[in-house]
Amino acid sequence: MQPAKVLVSGLYLITPDQNDTALLLAQVEAALTGGARLVQYRNKSADAELALAQSSALLTLCRRHAVPLIINDDIALCLAIGADGLHLGASDGCLQQARARLGAGKILGASCYGSLDKALQAQHNGADYVAFGACFPSTTKPHAPPADLGLFAEARDALTVPRVAIGGITLENAPLATGAGADAVAVIGAVFGSPDIRDSARQFSHLFKQTNHHDLTQPATL
């Protein structure tokens, strides 16, 4: 079953550079069972053949859990497998062109780093959500410039699309991001590096129940 188009909230899982597909699927399923609400396929070490195989298998898994699968940076792959959406960085393509190719029914996200102006432009160009970060020091992108948590309060007043916190998110600091106004937290290491992936995902998901964040859906044709 295809999920409805989601107004992004909760635990947004981003996959690690894991080339063992069976292990990747087992890890993602554990996180989905724990409550992850979106999955982004991102594997910078995969060649085109592996990326196609992994993303196709993840799409089947995500469909089973009625959770959207977002593809990082690769619109051709997104369209080829019929994924639920695409996430673009600042240098990874034109949002307007991506929206035109994706159509209205698919999710489009944009990295806006520490810039509210970029977020406003992304919303104007068709983004369904914006991501600010690095909110905290990140091992995935250690040289990423910091994004002040105050951005989330500014963005809450200026934007109509959800706001995602990314970069160095842990169970300890995630409440700072959600308290500042983040609708979702994008996580890699704090889930996949945990000895109990399902429990880590469950604890992240519980943070949103505690802060009274609710999942919102709207009908969409995917």
C-alpha positions as CSV (number, residue, x, y, z in Angstrom):
1,M,0.0,0.0,0.0
2,Q,1.3,3.4,-0.9
3,P,1.4,5.9,1.9
4,A,-0.5,9.2,1.7
5,K,1.6,12.2,1.1
6,V,2.9,13.1,4.6
7,L,3.4,16.5,6.2
8,V,6.8,15.5,7.7
9,S,6.9,14.8,11.4
10,G,8.6,12.6,13.9
11,L,11.7,10.4,13.3
12,Y,13.1,10.8,9.8
13,L,15.5,8.0,9.2
14,I,18.5,8.4,6.9
15,T,20.3,5.3,5.8
16,P,24.1,4.9,6.3
17,D,26.7,3.9,3.7
18,Q,25.9,0.2,4.1
19,N,26.6,-2.0,1.1
20,D,25.3,-5.2,2.8
21,T,21.7,-5.0,1.5
22,A,20.4,-7.8,3.8
23,L,21.8,-6.0,6.8
24,L,20.5,-2.6,5.7
25,L,17.0,-4.0,5.3
26,A,17.1,-5.7,8.7
27,Q,18.3,-2.4,10.3
28,V,15.7,-0.3,8.6
29,E,12.9,-2.7,9.5
30,A,14.0,-2.6,13.1
31,A,13.8,1.2,13.0
32,L,10.4,1.1,11.3
33,T,9.1,-1.2,13.9
34,G,10.4,1.3,16.5
35,G,8.3,4.1,14.9
36,A,10.4,5.8,12.2
37,R,7.9,7.9,10.1
38,L,10.0,8.5,6.9
39,V,13.1,6.8,5.4
40,Q,15.6,8.5,3.1
41,Y,17.8,6.3,1.1
42,R,21.3,7.8,1.1
43,N,24.4,5.7,0.3
44,K,27.3,7.7,-1.1
45,S,29.4,4.5,-1.5
46,A,27.0,2.6,-3.7
47,D,27.3,2.3,-7.5
48,A,24.3,2.7,-9.7
49,E,23.5,-1.1,-9.7
50,L,23.7,-1.4,-5.9
51,A,21.7,1.8,-5.4
52,L,18.9,0.5,-7.7
53,A,18.8,-2.9,-5.8
54,Q,18.9,-1.3,-2.4
55,S,16.3,1.4,-3.0
56,S,13.9,-1.1,-4.7
57,A,14.2,-3.4,-1.8
58,L,13.7,-0.6,0.7
59,L,10.6,0.6,-1.2
60,T,9.0,-2.8,-0.8
61,L,9.8,-2.7,2.9
62,C,8.6,0.8,3.4
63,R,5.3,0.0,1.5
64,R,4.7,-2.8,3.9
65,H,5.0,-0.4,6.8
66,A,3.0,2.4,5.0
67,V,6.0,4.7,5.4
68,P,7.3,7.0,2.6
69,L,10.7,6.3,1.0
70,I,12.6,9.4,0.0
71,I,15.6,9.2,-2.4
72,N,18.6,11.5,-1.7
73,D,19.8,13.6,-4.6
74,D,18.9,11.2,-7.5
75,I,15.7,12.1,-9.3
76,A,16.3,9.5,-12.0
77,L,16.5,6.8,-9.4
78,C,13.4,8.2,-7.6
79,L,11.4,8.1,-10.8
80,A,12.8,4.7,-11.9
81,I,11.6,2.8,-8.8
82,G,8.5,4.9,-8.1
83,A,9.7,6.2,-4.7
84,D,7.6,8.6,-2.7
85,G,9.9,11.6,-2.9
86,L,13.2,13.2,-3.4
87,H,15.6,15.2,-1.2
88,L,17.9,17.8,-2.7
89,G,20.9,19.6,-1.3
90,A,21.8,23.1,-2.5
91,S,24.0,21.9,-5.3
92,D,22.1,18.8,-6.3
93,G,19.6,20.2,-8.8
94,C,16.9,22.8,-9.4
95,L,13.9,22.5,-7.1
96,Q,11.5,23.9,-9.7
97,Q,12.6,21.4,-12.3
98,A,12.5,18.6,-9.8
99,R,8.9,19.5,-8.8
100,A,7.9,19.6,-12.5
101,R,9.4,16.2,-13.1
102,L,8.0,14.6,-9.9
103,G,4.5,16.0,-10.2
104,A,2.4,17.3,-7.3
105,G,1.9,13.9,-5.6
106,K,5.5,13.2,-4.5
107,I,7.4,14.6,-1.6
108,L,10.2,17.1,-2.3
109,G,12.6,18.2,0.5
110,A,15.4,20.7,0.4
111,S,18.5,21.2,2.5
112,C,18.6,24.9,3.6
113,Y,21.6,24.6,6.0
114,G,21.5,27.7,8.2
115,S,19.6,30.0,5.9
116,L,16.0,31.1,6.3
117,D,16.2,32.8,2.9
118,K,17.1,29.5,1.3
119,A,14.1,27.9,3.1
120,L,11.7,30.6,1.9
121,Q,13.0,30.2,-1.7
122,A,12.7,26.4,-1.4
123,Q,9.1,26.7,-0.3
124,H,8.4,29.0,-3.1
125,N,10.0,26.6,-5.6
126,G,7.8,23.7,-4.5
127,A,9.5,22.0,-1.5
128,D,7.2,20.1,0.9
129,Y,9.7,20.4,3.8
130,V,13.0,22.1,4.6
131,A,15.9,20.8,6.6
132,F,18.2,23.0,8.7
133,G,21.5,21.8,9.9
134,A,24.0,20.9,11.1
135,C,22.2,21.6,14.4
136,F,24.9,19.9,16.4
137,P,28.4,18.6,15.5
138,S,28.0,15.8,13.0
139,T,30.2,12.8,12.4
140,T,28.6,12.2,9.0
141,K,29.5,15.8,7.8
142,P,32.1,17.0,10.3
143,H,32.8,20.2,8.3
144,A,29.2,21.2,7.9
145,P,28.5,24.8,9.0
146,P,26.3,25.1,12.1
147,A,22.7,26.1,12.0
148,D,21.4,28.0,15.0
149,L,18.4,26.5,16.7
150,G,16.8,29.9,16.7
151,L,16.1,29.4,13.0
152,F,13.3,27.0,13.8
153,A,11.3,29.7,15.7
154,E,11.9,32.2,12.9
155,A,10.9,29.6,10.3
156,R,7.8,28.6,12.2
157,D,6.5,32.2,11.7
158,A,7.8,32.6,8.1
159,L,7.0,29.2,6.5
160,T,4.0,27.0,6.0
161,V,6.0,23.8,5.3
162,P,7.5,21.5,8.0
163,R,11.0,22.0,9.4
164,V,13.5,19.2,9.9
165,A,16.5,19.3,12.2
166,I,19.5,17.4,10.9
167,G,23.2,17.0,11.9
168,G,24.5,15.4,15.1
169,I,21.0,14.6,16.4
170,T,21.1,12.3,19.5
171,L,18.5,11.3,22.0
172,E,20.1,13.7,24.5
173,N,19.9,16.8,22.2
174,A,16.8,16.0,20.1
175,P,14.5,17.7,22.7
176,L,16.5,20.9,22.1
177,A,15.6,20.8,18.4
178,T,11.9,19.8,18.9
179,G,11.6,22.4,21.7
180,A,13.0,25.0,19.3
181,G,10.3,24.2,16.7
182,A,11.5,21.3,14.6
183,D,8.7,19.1,13.3
184,A,11.0,16.2,12.6
185,V,14.6,15.0,13.4
186,A,16.7,13.4,10.7
187,V,18.9,10.7,12.2
188,I,21.6,8.3,11.0
189,G,24.2,7.4,13.6
190,A,22.1,7.7,16.8
191,V,19.8,5.0,15.4
192,F,22.0,2.8,13.2
193,G,25.0,3.0,15.5
194,S,22.9,1.9,18.5
195,P,23.1,-1.7,19.8
196,D,19.3,-1.8,19.8
197,I,18.0,0.0,16.7
198,R,14.4,-0.7,17.4
199,D,14.6,0.7,20.9
200,S,16.5,3.8,19.8
201,A,13.8,4.5,17.2
202,R,11.1,4.0,19.8
203,Q,12.8,6.5,22.1
204,F,13.1,9.1,19.4
205,S,9.4,8.5,18.4
206,H,8.4,8.9,22.1
207,L,9.9,12.4,22.2
208,F,7.3,13.6,19.7
209,K,4.5,12.1,21.7
210,Q,5.9,13.9,24.8
211,T,6.1,17.2,23.0
212,N,2.6,16.7,21.4
213,H,3.8,16.5,17.8
214,H,1.2,14.8,15.6
215,D,1.5,13.1,12.3
216,L,-0.6,14.8,9.7
217,T,-1.5,13.3,6.3
218,Q,-3.4,14.5,3.3
219,P,-4.6,12.5,0.3
220,A,-2.2,12.3,-2.6
221,T,-1.9,10.4,-5.8
222,L,1.5,8.7,-5.9
